[in-house]
Amino acid sequence: MPKKEPKAPTFEEALNELESLVETLEQGDLTLEESLKSFERGVSLTRTCQKALIEAEQKIQILSDQRIDAEPEPFERDK
């Protein structure tokens, strides 16, 4: 049976978890291994937030286009 991919967090969920991780790391009570795992998770959450913000910005640009004949166009994000 294939393993299900965990559902990606929403922007708000990712941001809240990221804030919590930062607070935990700032306390300095974690081991080096725990700190590295938290940092790795933080990088992943940051990327999730950045992707959501880029997509939102692109949607706003499409919706704000003042040309009468403007149509939404699919976009590909650089990786």
BELDA-V140579 format. One record per backbone hydrogen bond with DSSP energy under -1.0 kcal/mol. CO is the residue of the C=O (numbers start at 1). NH is the residue of the N-H. If there is no record, write none. Layout:
BEGIN
CO,NH
CO,NH
END
This chain:
BEGIN
10,14
11,15
12,16
13,17
14,18
15,19
16,20
17,21
18,22
19,23
20,24
21,25
22,26
23,27
31,35
32,36
33,37
34,38
35,39
36,40
37,41
38,42
39,43
40,44
41,45
42,46
43,47
44,48
45,49
46,50
47,51
48,52
49,53
50,54
51,55
52,56
53,57
54,58
55,59
56,60
57,61
58,62
59,63
60,64
67,70
END
